[in-house]
Amino acid sequence: MIKNIVFDMGNVLVDYIADGVCRHFIEDQETRKKVSTSIFVSPEWILLDLGVMPEDMALKKMQARLDTEEERSLAALCFNRWHEFNMYKKEGMEDVVTASICAPMHLYAF
């Protein structure tokens, strides 16, 4: 008998586009790539995902890799609003989660 179900959020329960927020706020491609890489392709992003680093500390380290005040400001904007632009409802997953919740088991999402 299955007692637990563990779901990964990104690209399993929801579609995830890492630089969606940067695409929304940053027109210049070079700046967008620098900011996106500094945030989403960083050791801090992984540590945040694991829950072992505070957000304020992570953002400071991410910003420290950037060259200009504009880039650091855009990094803060993207970091603080990523959840609004990087995740989208995935077709069919709502039914899977609803069925799992109704079943006699524990449901975990990471």
Secondary structure, DSSP 8 states (H G I E B T S, - for coil): ---EEEE-TBTTTEEE-TTHHHHHH--SHHHHHHHHHHHHSSHHHHHHHHT-S-HHHHHHHHHHT-SSHHHHHHHHHHHHHHHHHSEEE-TTHHHHHHHHHHSSSEEEE-
